[in-house]
């Protein structure tokens, strides 16, 4: 980037800063994406990226996974990173115990879990800590331990909360394939709505989440009496679950990458296009060049649905071959 482009990004950042400080762009409003900046100001993608980086460094904007870059709320920055000290008793006696905050007495496990889920949904599971959740609730961190044992316990209860919102229809579809497709799509929607959930679940050391068991029961019911032995039935259930979970693991990774870079997946791919075109121009990968000539419309939801149908095709073949 030459000096002209360097000065350009500072001017664009100053213009956006002015719109934020004047209130034209209010807290929570989306600011122009890198793609919009390149289009409106006629600059390169690298310059547009530096604009958003400048604004983030100044604390004026923040990246919200699934939404984009938005104007930061200045009040959020004023939130203390550590719990405030307990208030001094009004009696003034040095030995008198500190009064418990009214907010502490109103604290419930449900409120704690809901706050933790909100943090994880917006910023990822790594952002969840007892101190952070307490800060968001406006209580002392130690007060959380009266309701949850530790972060591992909190994460388990977060999973219970999310899966507890599931509602399978009382009258299931008659066709086994429709039943499994419904279960797979419900699980996918849960993972899409809560990007942290899929990576938090373990296949090798599965957590006991009572509210997730209806998924297992639904799938096993759809597969029973179809001519498959017990091992194949349960392994088929695990295969379906792990396919959905494995595909969804990319959701949190993408959300984190977007938050760090300020670029969504499409914008990031645009930055890679020149290098890819140069590679394909060598002629060493003719089939890849053929299939990417007009671009490939990567859609994670479409990819999931394609894979789901192939899983169901495989299950149908197993049933057809069953004795």
N, C-alpha and C positions, 0 to 999 in steps of 0.2 A: 504494500500500500504506500503510495507516495504522500508527500506533504499535503497535497490538495485534498486527497481522500481523507487524510487524517483530520484536517480542519473541517471537512464536510460532516463527518460523523459527530463531531462536537457541536456543530451548528444544529444538526437535526435533533440531537439529544437535548440541547438547550431549548429548542422549539417545543418539544414534548414536555420538558420540565415546566415550561411556562404554562402549558395547557393544564398540567396537573396542579400547579400552585394556584392558578386562577380558579380552579374548581370546575373547569370545562370537562376534565376527566376526573371523576370522583372515585373514592376508594371502592375497589371491586370492579370498576369498569375495565374492559379490555383495552389495552393499548395496541397500536398497529403491530402485527407480526413482522418477522423479518421479510417474509414475502411481500407484505403490503408496503413495507418501507422501501424495498427495492423498486416496487412499481410506482409509488407516489413520488419518490425523490430521485429515481433514476440512478441508484447506486448499486454497487456489487453486493452480493450476499454477505461477504466478509465485513463490509462496511456496516450493513444493517445489523449484523450480529454484534458489532462493537457498540452500536447505539444502545441496544438493550442491555448489554453488559455494563455500560456506563450508568444507565438508570438504575440497574439492580445494585451496583456498587454504592450508589448514592442513597440506597434504601427507599427509592421512590416506587419501584415496581417489584413484583414477585411472580414467579412462575407457579401456576396452579395446574397440576396434572389433569388432562382431559378438558381443560378450559383454555389455557394459553397464558400469556403474560398479562397481569392485571395491575392496577394501581394499588399500592400497599396502603393499608390503614395505618396512619401515623400512631394511633393509640396502641396498636399491637406492639410497636417498638418500645412503648413505655412500660410494658408488662414486665415485672421483675422476674429475673431468671431464677431467683431463689425465694423460698417462702418468706413472707414478712414475719418478724418476730412476734411472739404472742403479746397482746396488749397488757400493760401494767395494771394491776388491780386498782380500782378507784379508791379503795380504802387507804392505800398508801402503806399498809403494813408490809414490811420486807419479807415476812415469812408466808404471806397469804398466797394460795395457789392461783395461777392465772386462770381467768375465766375462759371457757371454751367458746370459740366463735360461733354465733348463731348459724353460720353457713356450715360449720363442722357438724353441728347437731342435726342439720337437715340433710346431711350427706347419706346417700344410699349406694348400695352396690350397683343398682341400675343406672344411677347418674354417672358413677365412675366409669362403667363399661361404655355407656353411650358417648361420654367425652373421649374415651380412648379410641373408640371406633371412628369418631369424627377426625381425630388427629391422624390416625392411620390411613383413612380414606384420602385425606388431603395431602399428606406428606410422607406416607410410607410407614411401615412398622418400625423402622429404625428410629423414627422420631418419637415413638411412644416410650415414655419413662414415667415412673411414679411422680417424679418432680414436675414433669411437663403437664401431666394430667391434673395434678393438684393445682398448678399455676392457672390452668384454664378454668378450673372450678372455683378458684379464689380461696383455696383452703391450704392448710399446712400439709406437707407431703406425708408426714407421719400419720395423719388422720386416715389416709387411704388404707393403712395396714390393719385397721379394725374391720375392713370389709373384704380385702383380697390379700393373699399371703405374700405375693411378690409379682414380678412382671410375668413370669411363666403362668402363674395362676390367672393373671389379668388377661393374657392372650387367649388362654383356654376359654375364659368366660366371654371374650369378644367373639370367638368362633361360635359358641353356643347361642349368643345373641343373634348373629347373622343367620345361622341355619334355623333358628327358632322362628324366623319370619316366613319360612316356607309353608305353603299350603298345597298339598296334592289334592286333586279332585276326588270327591267321595266316590264317584262312579268312574273308574279308570277306563280308558279306551279298550275295546275288545282285542284289538290286534297287538301282539307283543312288540312289534316294531314301533308302533306309535307310542306305546308306553315307555320304551327305552329312549326314544327320541325326545319325549317330553322331559324325562328325568335329566338327560344330557343337557338340554337347553336350559332347564332351571338351574343346573349347576353352573353352566357357562355364564348365565346372567348374574349369579351370585359372585362369581370371580370377576366379572367385568365391573360390577358395581363396587367391589371391594378388592382392588388390585393386590393388596397385601395377603389376602386369604390363601390363594393357591400356594405361594412359597412357604407360608406358615404351616401348612399341612404336610405331614411326613408320610411317605409310603412305607418306609422300612421300619419306622418306629411310630406307628399310628397313634394319635391321641384319642382318648375316649371322649367323644363329643356326643352326648345323648341326643341332641336335637338333629344331628346329621344321620342318625340311624334310619329314619324313615326313607332316606334315599336308598340305602342298602336293602331294606325290606321291600320297597317298591320294585327294584330291579330283580331281586331274587324271585319275587312273586311272578314277574313277567316271564322269567326263564324256566320256572319249574314245570314239570310234566311236558317238556318239549323233547324228550328223548335223550337229554344230556345227562351225564353222570355228575355227581356232586362236585367233584374237583373242577370239572369244566364249567359248571354253572358259576361257582364262586370266583374262579379265575376270570371268567368273562365279565363278571361284575367289576373286579379290580381293574381289568383292562379298559373298560369303558370309563371308569372313574379317573384312571391315570392318564388316559388320552385327554380328557377335558382339562384336568389339572395341569398336565404338561404343556398344553397349548396356552393355557392362561398364565403360566409363569412369565411369559413375555410381556404381559400387561404391566406388571409393576416395574420391570426393567425399563420399559419404554417410558413410563411415567417419570421414573427417576432421571433418565437421560434427558427428557424434555425439561424437567425442572432445572437440571444443571446447565444445559446448553441454551435454553430459551427457544429451541427449535423443535417443532413437532416432527413426526416421522417423514411427512412429505417434504418439509423444508430441509430436513437433513439430507434426504435423498437427492434434492436439488444440488446441494453442495458437493455431492459425490459424482454427479453426472459427468463433468468434464473428464475425470480420471477414468470412469468406466468407458466412455466413448473412445478415449485414447487406447485403452486396452483392447477393445473390440476391433479397432481399426487396424490392429496388427494382423488380423486374419487367422490367428492361431485358434480361435474359438468360433468357428462358423455357425454351429448350431445355436450357441448362446446368443450370438449376434442376430441370428434369424428370429429367435423368439423375443428378443428385446428391442427389435427395430422400432416398433411402434409403442414401446413402453409396456410395462406390466403393471396392471392395476392391483397392487397388493392391498387386500382387505382382510383383516384378521377374522372378522365375523364370517366372511364368505369362506375363508380357509377352514375355519372350525366346522362349518356346516358340511363342506365337502368331505372332510375327514370323518365326521360323524356318520354320514351315509355309507362310507366305505367300511367303517367298523360294523355297521348294521348288516351290510352285505356279507361280511365275513361270518357273522353270527348266523345268518340265514343259511349259509353254506354248511356250517357245522350241524345245524338242525337237519338239513337235507341228507347229510351223511350218517346221521345217528341211526343206530340199529333199531 
